[in-house]
Amino acid sequence: MPDHYHVYILLCSDGTLYTGYTGNLSRRFKQHQSGAIPRSYTKSRRPVKLVWVKEFNTKDEARAYEKKVKRWATERKEKFIAEDKVQTAQIKGDMGIID
């Protein structure tokens, strides 16, 4: 069982945003980037860039927040991403994610 979970937003090559959650951010990002998940939204929209991420202590918290973010309009997500670049950069660095 993971120590923590992440909700994340990816910027796809076509300009769309994808929101998801995971217990292993590094592995999940690599899956998105490689197209390893056959029916994934991001498979045909690669390369992707991790533009926002937030850490949670439990899977339930992460899932609830993911659902909340998925309901937001694109403009709201973009504003949120712009306001939270420092936290995202720190987590990306900690996970070794280079995009």
N, CA, C and O atoms as a MOPAC input file, in Angstrom:
PM7 MOZYME 1SCF
protein

 N      0.83700 1    -1.18000 1     0.00000 1
 C      0.00000 1     0.00000 1     0.00000 1
 C      0.88800 1     1.25200 1     0.00000 1
 O      1.81400 1     1.34500 1     0.80500 1
 N      0.61800 1     2.21300 1    -0.89200 1
 C      1.44300 1     3.42500 1    -0.97700 1
 C      1.37200 1     4.27600 1     0.29300 1
 O      0.38400 1     4.24200 1     1.02700 1
 N      2.44200 1     5.03900 1     0.53500 1
 C      2.47300 1     5.97000 1     1.65700 1
 C      1.58800 1     7.18300 1     1.40500 1
 O      1.05700 1     7.78300 1     2.33900 1
 N      1.43600 1     7.53700 1     0.13500 1
 C      0.61900 1     8.67900 1    -0.23100 1
 C      0.12600 1     8.50800 1    -1.66800 1
 O      0.59600 1     7.64700 1    -2.41300 1
 N     -0.81400 1     9.33700 1    -2.02100 1
 C     -1.42600 1     9.30200 1    -3.34700 1
 C     -1.32000 1    10.68600 1    -3.96600 1
 O     -1.16300 1    11.68500 1    -3.26500 1
 N     -1.40800 1    10.72800 1    -5.28700 1
 C     -1.31800 1    12.00300 1    -6.00000 1
 C     -2.49100 1    12.16700 1    -6.95900 1
 O     -2.92200 1    11.21500 1    -7.61000 1
 N     -2.99200 1    13.38200 1    -7.03200 1
 C     -3.89600 1    13.78800 1    -8.09400 1
 C     -3.03300 1    14.63700 1    -9.01900 1
 O     -2.25500 1    15.46900 1    -8.55200 1
 N     -3.16600 1    14.43400 1   -10.31800 1
 C     -2.29400 1    15.11800 1   -11.26200 1
 C     -3.06400 1    15.57200 1   -12.49000 1
 O     -4.12200 1    15.03500 1   -12.82000 1
 N     -2.50800 1    16.57300 1   -13.15500 1
 C     -3.04200 1    17.04200 1   -14.43100 1
 C     -1.90700 1    16.99400 1   -15.44500 1
 O     -0.80500 1    17.48300 1   -15.19700 1
 N     -2.20300 1    16.39300 1   -16.59000 1
 C     -1.25600 1    16.32600 1   -17.69900 1
 C     -1.71800 1    17.25200 1   -18.81700 1
 O     -2.91100 1    17.35300 1   -19.10300 1
 N     -0.76800 1    17.91900 1   -19.43900 1
 C     -1.03900 1    18.67000 1   -20.65300 1
 C     -0.67600 1    17.75800 1   -21.81200 1
 O      0.47300 1    17.33900 1   -21.95000 1
 N     -1.65600 1    17.45900 1   -22.63500 1
 C     -1.44200 1    16.55700 1   -23.76900 1
 C     -0.94800 1    17.34400 1   -24.98400 1
 O     -1.07700 1    18.56700 1   -25.03000 1
 N     -0.38800 1    16.64500 1   -25.95600 1
 C      0.18400 1    17.28700 1   -27.14500 1
 C     -0.85400 1    18.04200 1   -27.96700 1
 O     -0.50200 1    18.94600 1   -28.72500 1
 N     -2.12700 1    17.68400 1   -27.82700 1
 C     -3.18100 1    18.39000 1   -28.56800 1
 C     -3.74300 1    19.57700 1   -27.78600 1
 O     -4.70100 1    20.21300 1   -28.22400 1
 N     -3.14200 1    19.87700 1   -26.61800 1
 C     -3.57000 1    21.02200 1   -25.81700 1
 C     -4.63900 1    20.72000 1   -24.78700 1
 O     -5.01300 1    21.59500 1   -24.00500 1
 N     -5.13600 1    19.49300 1   -24.77500 1
 C     -6.14400 1    19.13500 1   -23.78300 1
 C     -5.47800 1    18.77800 1   -22.45900 1
 O     -4.27700 1    18.51400 1   -22.39800 1
 N     -6.28400 1    18.77700 1   -21.40500 1
 C     -5.80400 1    18.44200 1   -20.07300 1
 C     -6.42100 1    17.12200 1   -19.62800 1
 O     -7.60800 1    16.87900 1   -19.84500 1
 N     -5.62000 1    16.28500 1   -19.01400 1
 C     -6.07000 1    14.99700 1   -18.48100 1
 C     -5.83100 1    15.00600 1   -16.97400 1
 O     -4.74300 1    15.35700 1   -16.51900 1
 N     -6.83700 1    14.62400 1   -16.20600 1
 C     -6.73100 1    14.56100 1   -14.75000 1
 C     -6.84200 1    13.11700 1   -14.29500 1
 O     -7.70000 1    12.37500 1   -14.77300 1
 N     -5.97400 1    12.71600 1   -13.37000 1
 C     -6.00900 1    11.36500 1   -12.83200 1
 C     -5.47500 1    11.33100 1   -11.41500 1
 O     -5.06700 1    12.35400 1   -10.86700 1
 N     -5.48200 1    10.13800 1   -10.82400 1
 C     -4.89100 1     9.94900 1    -9.49800 1
 C     -4.13300 1     8.63500 1    -9.50100 1
 O     -4.41600 1     7.74500 1   -10.30200 1
 N     -3.16300 1     8.51800 1    -8.59700 1
 C     -2.34000 1     7.31300 1    -8.54600 1
 C     -1.64300 1     7.18400 1    -7.20000 1
 O     -1.48300 1     8.16500 1    -6.47300 1
 N     -1.23700 1     5.98700 1    -6.88500 1
 C     -0.41800 1     5.71900 1    -5.71000 1
 C      1.05900 1     5.64600 1    -6.04600 1
 O      1.89500 1     5.49100 1    -5.15600 1
 N      1.39000 1     5.75800 1    -7.34900 1
 C      2.78800 1     5.73100 1    -7.78500 1
 C      2.92800 1     6.68600 1    -8.97200 1
 O      2.79500 1     6.28500 1   -10.12800 1
 N      3.19600 1     7.93800 1    -8.66500 1
 C      3.20500 1     8.98000 1    -9.69300 1
 C      4.26500 1     8.73600 1   -10.76400 1
 O      3.98800 1     8.89700 1   -11.95300 1
 N      5.44700 1     8.35800 1   -10.36900 1
 C      6.52600 1     8.13500 1   -11.32700 1
 C      6.15200 1     7.04000 1   -12.32700 1
 O      6.29500 1     7.22400 1   -13.53500 1
 N      5.67400 1     5.90600 1   -11.82300 1
 C      5.28700 1     4.79400 1   -12.69800 1
 C      4.12800 1     5.19600 1   -13.61400 1
 O      4.14400 1     4.89600 1   -14.80800 1
 N      3.12700 1     5.87100 1   -13.05500 1
 C      1.94800 1     6.23500 1   -13.83100 1
 C      2.30500 1     7.23300 1   -14.92900 1
 O      1.79300 1     7.13700 1   -16.04500 1
 N      3.17700 1     8.18900 1   -14.62000 1
 C      3.59500 1     9.14900 1   -15.63100 1
 C      4.30200 1     8.43200 1   -16.78600 1
 O      4.05500 1     8.73000 1   -17.95500 1
 N      5.17400 1     7.49400 1   -16.44700 1
 C      5.88300 1     6.72200 1   -17.48600 1
 C      4.89200 1     5.94000 1   -18.35100 1
 O      5.08500 1     5.81800 1   -19.56000 1
 N      3.82900 1     5.41000 1   -17.73300 1
 C      2.81000 1     4.68600 1   -18.49800 1
 C      2.11300 1     5.61800 1   -19.48500 1
 O      1.90900 1     5.26500 1   -20.64700 1
 N      1.75200 1     6.80700 1   -19.01700 1
 C      1.12300 1     7.78800 1   -19.91400 1
 C      2.08100 1     8.15500 1   -21.05000 1
 O      1.68200 1     8.18800 1   -22.21400 1
 N      3.33100 1     8.42700 1   -20.71600 1
 C      4.30700 1     8.89600 1   -21.69200 1
 C      4.63300 1     7.82300 1   -22.74100 1
 O      4.88900 1     8.14700 1   -23.90000 1
 N      4.62200 1     6.56200 1   -22.33900 1
 C      4.97200 1     5.48100 1   -23.26800 1
 C      3.77000 1     4.93700 1   -24.03500 1
 O      3.93900 1     4.22200 1   -25.02300 1
 N      2.56200 1     5.26800 1   -23.59200 1
 C      1.37200 1     4.72500 1   -24.23300 1
 C      1.09100 1     3.28800 1   -23.82700 1
 O      0.44300 1     2.54900 1   -24.56900 1
 N      1.57200 1     2.88700 1   -22.65700 1
 C      1.46500 1     1.50100 1   -22.19300 1
 C      0.03700 1     1.06300 1   -21.87800 1
 O     -0.22700 1    -0.13800 1   -21.81200 1
 N     -0.87500 1     1.98100 1   -21.68500 1
 C     -2.25900 1     1.62200 1   -21.36900 1
 C     -3.08600 1     1.74900 1   -22.64600 1
 O     -3.31800 1     2.85900 1   -23.12600 1
 N     -3.52900 1     0.63000 1   -23.19600 1
 C     -4.13900 1     0.60400 1   -24.52700 1
 C     -5.28600 1     1.59300 1   -24.77100 1
 O     -5.30200 1     2.24800 1   -25.81400 1
 N     -6.22300 1     1.71900 1   -23.86600 1
 C     -7.38100 1     2.58000 1   -24.11800 1
 C     -7.31900 1     3.90400 1   -23.35600 1
 O     -8.34100 1     4.55800 1   -23.14700 1
 N     -6.13500 1     4.28300 1   -22.95100 1
 C     -5.95700 1     5.52600 1   -22.20600 1
 C     -6.22700 1     6.74100 1   -23.08700 1
 O     -5.89300 1     6.74300 1   -24.27100 1
 N     -6.82700 1     7.76000 1   -22.51000 1
 C     -7.07600 1     9.02600 1   -23.19800 1
 C     -5.77600 1     9.60100 1   -23.75600 1
 O     -5.76600 1    10.19400 1   -24.83500 1
 N     -4.69400 1     9.42400 1   -23.02700 1
 C     -3.42300 1    10.04800 1   -23.40100 1
 C     -2.62900 1     9.28700 1   -24.46100 1
 O     -1.67500 1     9.82900 1   -25.01900 1
 N     -3.00500 1     8.05300 1   -24.74500 1
 C     -2.20700 1     7.22100 1   -25.67400 1
 C     -1.99600 1     7.90100 1   -27.02800 1
 O     -0.88600 1     7.89200 1   -27.56000 1
 N     -3.03800 1     8.47800 1   -27.57700 1
 C     -2.92700 1     9.12700 1   -28.89600 1
 C     -2.61400 1    10.62000 1   -28.78000 1
 O     -2.61400 1    11.33200 1   -29.78400 1
 N     -2.34900 1    11.09200 1   -27.56700 1
 C     -2.09900 1    12.51800 1   -27.33800 1
 C     -0.71700 1    12.76900 1   -26.73400 1
 O     -0.50600 1    13.75700 1   -26.03100 1
 N      0.22000 1    11.86100 1   -27.01700 1
 C      1.57300 1    11.97600 1   -26.49600 1
 C      2.42400 1    12.84100 1   -27.41100 1
 O      2.14800 1    12.94900 1   -28.60600 1
 N      3.45600 1    13.45500 1   -26.85200 1
 C      3.90900 1    13.36900 1   -25.46800 1
 C      3.03500 1    14.20000 1   -24.53700 1
 O      2.33600 1    15.11700 1   -24.96800 1
 N      3.08900 1    13.86400 1   -23.26600 1
 C      2.34700 1    14.58600 1   -22.24400 1
 C      3.33900 1    15.27700 1   -21.31000 1
 O      4.50200 1    14.88800 1   -21.21100 1
 N      2.85200 1    16.30200 1   -20.63500 1
 C      3.67500 1    17.03200 1   -19.68000 1
 C      2.90500 1    17.13400 1   -18.37200 1
 O      1.73100 1    17.50400 1   -18.36300 1
 N      3.56400 1    16.80700 1   -17.27300 1
 C      2.95000 1    16.92500 1   -15.95600 1
 C      2.96100 1    18.39700 1   -15.56600 1
 O      4.02400 1    18.97800 1   -15.34700 1
 N      1.77200 1    19.00300 1   -15.47800 1
 C      1.69200 1    20.43900 1   -15.21500 1
 C      1.15700 1    20.78300 1   -13.82300 1
 O      1.26700 1    21.92800 1   -13.38500 1
 N      0.58300 1    19.80600 1   -13.13100 1
 C      0.08300 1    20.06000 1   -11.78700 1
 C     -0.01400 1    18.74000 1   -11.03500 1
 O     -0.37800 1    17.71200 1   -11.60600 1
 N      0.31800 1    18.78200 1    -9.74300 1
 C      0.20200 1    17.59400 1    -8.90300 1
 C      0.00500 1    18.01700 1    -7.45300 1
 O      0.56200 1    19.01700 1    -7.00000 1
 N     -0.78900 1    17.24700 1    -6.74300 1
 C     -1.02900 1    17.48200 1    -5.31600 1
 C     -1.00800 1    16.13800 1    -4.60000 1
 O     -1.51200 1    15.14100 1    -5.11500 1
 N     -0.41900 1    16.12200 1    -3.41100 1
 C     -0.25500 1    14.88900 1    -2.63500 1
 C     -1.35900 1    14.75500 1    -1.57700 1
 O     -1.78800 1    15.74100 1    -0.97700 1
 N     -1.80700 1    13.50600 1    -1.36600 1
 C     -2.82600 1    13.19300 1    -0.38100 1
 C     -2.39000 1    12.00200 1     0.45200 1
 O     -1.60500 1    11.16900 1    -0.00100 1
 N     -2.89900 1    11.92600 1     1.66000 1
 C     -2.52600 1    10.84200 1     2.57000 1
 C     -3.28500 1     9.54700 1     2.31100 1
 O     -2.78000 1     8.46400 1     2.61000 1
 N     -4.49100 1     9.64500 1     1.75900 1
 C     -5.28900 1     8.43800 1     1.54600 1
 C     -5.82500 1     8.37000 1     0.11600 1
 O     -5.96000 1     9.38600 1    -0.56700 1
 N     -6.11800 1     7.17300 1    -0.30600 1
 C     -6.68800 1     6.93700 1    -1.63300 1
 C     -8.05100 1     7.61100 1    -1.75500 1
 O     -8.37200 1     8.19100 1    -2.79200 1
 N     -8.84800 1     7.53300 1    -0.69700 1
 C    -10.18100 1     8.14100 1    -0.72600 1
 C    -10.10400 1     9.65400 1    -0.92000 1
 O    -10.88300 1    10.22400 1    -1.68500 1
 N     -9.16400 1    10.30600 1    -0.22800 1
 C     -8.99300 1    11.75700 1    -0.38900 1
 C     -8.60000 1    12.08900 1    -1.82800 1
 O     -9.13500 1    13.02100 1    -2.42700 1
 N     -7.67100 1    11.32500 1    -2.36900 1
 C     -7.19900 1    11.57000 1    -3.73500 1
 C     -8.32000 1    11.35200 1    -4.74900 1
 O     -8.49500 1    12.16300 1    -5.65900 1
 N     -9.06700 1    10.28800 1    -4.60600 1
 C    -10.16400 1    10.00000 1    -5.54500 1
 C    -11.22200 1    11.09100 1    -5.49900 1
 O    -11.72300 1    11.51600 1    -6.54000 1
 N    -11.56500 1    11.54400 1    -4.30100 1
 C    -12.56900 1    12.59400 1    -4.15600 1
 C    -12.09500 1    13.89900 1    -4.80600 1
 O    -12.87100 1    14.58700 1    -5.47000 1
 N    -10.83200 1    14.22800 1    -4.61200 1
 C    -10.29100 1    15.45700 1    -5.18900 1
 C    -10.20100 1    15.34300 1    -6.71000 1
 O    -10.48400 1    16.30500 1    -7.42400 1
 N     -9.81100 1    14.17800 1    -7.20200 1
 C     -9.76200 1    13.96100 1    -8.65100 1
 C    -11.14000 1    14.20000 1    -9.26300 1
 O    -11.25100 1    14.87600 1   -10.28600 1
 N    -12.17400 1    13.66400 1    -8.65800 1
 C    -13.53600 1    13.85300 1    -9.17600 1
 C    -13.90600 1    15.33100 1    -9.20100 1
 O    -14.53400 1    15.80800 1   -10.14600 1
 N    -13.51100 1    16.04800 1    -8.15800 1
 C    -13.78800 1    17.47900 1    -8.06700 1
 C    -13.09200 1    18.22900 1    -9.20600 1
 O    -13.71600 1    19.03800 1    -9.89300 1
 N    -11.80200 1    17.96100 1    -9.40400 1
 C    -11.03100 1    18.65000 1   -10.43800 1
 C    -11.55400 1    18.31200 1   -11.82800 1
 O    -11.58700 1    19.18300 1   -12.69700 1
 N    -11.96300 1    17.07100 1   -12.05400 1
 C    -12.47500 1    16.67100 1   -13.36600 1
 C    -13.72600 1    17.45700 1   -13.75900 1
 O    -14.01100 1    17.61400 1   -14.94600 1
 N    -14.46900 1    17.94900 1   -12.77400 1
 C    -15.68800 1    18.71300 1   -13.06400 1
 C    -15.39800 1    20.18000 1   -13.41400 1
 O    -16.27000 1    20.88300 1   -13.92600 1
 N    -14.19000 1    20.63000 1   -13.14000 1
 C    -13.84800 1    22.02800 1   -13.40600 1
 C    -13.74000 1    22.29800 1   -14.90200 1
 O    -13.38000 1    21.41400 1   -15.67800 1
 N    -14.05600 1    23.52600 1   -15.29600 1
 C    -13.85200 1    23.96600 1   -16.67100 1
 C    -12.34900 1    24.08500 1   -16.93200 1
 O    -11.56200 1    24.25800 1   -16.00200 1
 N    -11.97000 1    23.99100 1   -18.18300 1
 C    -10.56200 1    24.08000 1   -18.56400 1
 C     -9.93200 1    25.37400 1   -18.06200 1
 O     -8.79600 1    25.36200 1   -17.58900 1
 N    -10.65200 1    26.48600 1   -18.15600 1
 C    -10.11400 1    27.77600 1   -17.72100 1
 C     -9.77600 1    27.75800 1   -16.23000 1
 O     -8.76200 1    28.32000 1   -15.81500 1
 N    -10.61000 1    27.12500 1   -15.44100 1
 C    -10.34000 1    27.03600 1   -14.00100 1
 C     -9.11300 1    26.16900 1   -13.73700 1
 O     -8.28500 1    26.51100 1   -12.89200 1
 N     -8.99100 1    25.06100 1   -14.44400 1
 C     -7.81200 1    24.19800 1   -14.29500 1
 C     -6.54400 1    24.95600 1   -14.67500 1
 O     -5.53200 1    24.85900 1   -13.98100 1
 N     -6.59100 1    25.70400 1   -15.76500 1
 C     -5.42000 1    26.45900 1   -16.20800 1
 C     -4.99700 1    27.49900 1   -15.17500 1
 O     -3.80500 1    27.69000 1   -14.93500 1
 N     -5.96200 1    28.16500 1   -14.56800 1
 C     -5.66000 1    29.15000 1   -13.52100 1
 C     -5.03600 1    28.45400 1   -12.30500 1
 O     -4.06900 1    28.94700 1   -11.72500 1
 N     -5.58800 1    27.33400 1   -11.93900 1
 C     -5.09800 1    26.54800 1   -10.81000 1
 C     -3.66100 1    26.09800 1   -11.05700 1
 O     -2.82200 1    26.16700 1   -10.15900 1
 N     -3.38100 1    25.64100 1   -12.26500 1
 C     -2.03700 1    25.19400 1   -12.65000 1
 C     -1.04300 1    26.35600 1   -12.52500 1
 O      0.04600 1    26.19500 1   -11.97300 1
 N     -1.42700 1    27.51100 1   -13.03800 1
 C     -0.54700 1    28.68400 1   -13.01400 1
 C     -0.22100 1    29.12600 1   -11.58500 1
 O      0.87800 1    29.61600 1   -11.32400 1
 N     -1.16200 1    28.95600 1   -10.66800 1
 C     -0.97500 1    29.41200 1    -9.29500 1
 C     -0.17400 1    28.43500 1    -8.43900 1
 O      0.24800 1    28.79400 1    -7.34000 1
 N      0.04200 1    27.22500 1    -8.90600 1
 C      0.63600 1    26.19300 1    -8.05600 1
 C      1.88800 1    25.55500 1    -8.65800 1
 O      2.13100 1    24.36600 1    -8.45400 1
 N      2.67300 1    26.32100 1    -9.38800 1
 C      3.84800 1    25.77200 1   -10.07900 1
 C      4.95900 1    25.33300 1    -9.12900 1
 O      5.67400 1    24.37600 1    -9.42800 1
 N      5.11800 1    26.01000 1    -7.99200 1
 C      6.20500 1    25.69000 1    -7.07200 1
 C      6.01100 1    24.29300 1    -6.47500 1
 O      6.94500 1    23.49100 1    -6.45900 1
 N      4.81600 1    24.00400 1    -5.98900 1
 C      4.54200 1    22.68000 1    -5.40000 1
 C      4.71100 1    21.59200 1    -6.44700 1
 O      5.29500 1    20.54600 1    -6.16600 1
 N      4.21500 1    21.82600 1    -7.63100 1
 C      4.34200 1    20.84400 1    -8.70500 1
 C      5.80000 1    20.58000 1    -9.04200 1
 O      6.19800 1    19.42500 1    -9.20100 1
 N      6.59500 1    21.62400 1    -9.15400 1
 C      8.01500 1    21.46300 1    -9.45900 1
 C      8.72700 1    20.65800 1    -8.37600 1
 O      9.58000 1    19.82500 1    -8.68300 1
 N      8.38800 1    20.89700 1    -7.13000 1
 C      9.00600 1    20.17000 1    -6.01400 1
 C      8.67100 1    18.67300 1    -6.09300 1
 O      9.56200 1    17.83300 1    -5.97000 1
 N      7.41000 1    18.34500 1    -6.29600 1
 C      6.99700 1    16.93700 1    -6.35700 1
 C      7.60300 1    16.25900 1    -7.58000 1
 O      8.06200 1    15.12100 1    -7.49000 1
 N      7.61000 1    16.94300 1    -8.71900 1
 C      8.22300 1    16.37000 1    -9.92100 1
 C      9.69500 1    16.05400 1    -9.66600 1
 O     10.18500 1    14.99300 1   -10.05200 1
 N     10.38800 1    16.97500 1    -9.01900 1
 C     11.79100 1    16.75200 1    -8.70200 1
 C     11.98800 1    15.58000 1    -7.77400 1
 O     12.88800 1    14.76500 1    -7.97400 1
 N     11.14600 1    15.49100 1    -6.75300 1
 C     11.23900 1    14.38800 1    -5.79400 1
 C     10.99500 1    13.04300 1    -6.46200 1
 O     11.57800 1    12.03800 1    -6.05600 1
 N     10.14200 1    13.01000 1    -7.48100 1
 C      9.79600 1    11.77300 1    -8.17900 1
 C     10.71900 1    11.49800 1    -9.36900 1
 O     10.63700 1    10.43500 1    -9.98300 1
 N     11.58200 1    12.43600 1    -9.69100 1
 C     12.47100 1    12.25100 1   -10.83700 1
 C     11.76400 1    12.33500 1   -12.17100 1
 O     12.18600 1    11.71200 1   -13.14500 1
 N     10.68600 1    13.10600 1   -12.21700 1
 C      9.91400 1    13.22400 1   -13.45100 1
 C     10.44700 1    14.38500 1   -14.28200 1
 O     10.44900 1    15.53700 1   -13.84800 1
 N     10.89200 1    14.05600 1   -15.47300 1
 C     11.37600 1    15.06000 1   -16.41900 1
 C     10.49700 1    14.95200 1   -17.64500 1
 O     10.40700 1    13.89700 1   -18.27300 1
 N      9.85000 1    16.05100 1   -17.97700 1
 C      8.97900 1    16.00100 1   -19.16200 1
 C      9.29500 1    17.10400 1   -20.13000 1
 O      8.65800 1    17.20800 1   -21.17800 1

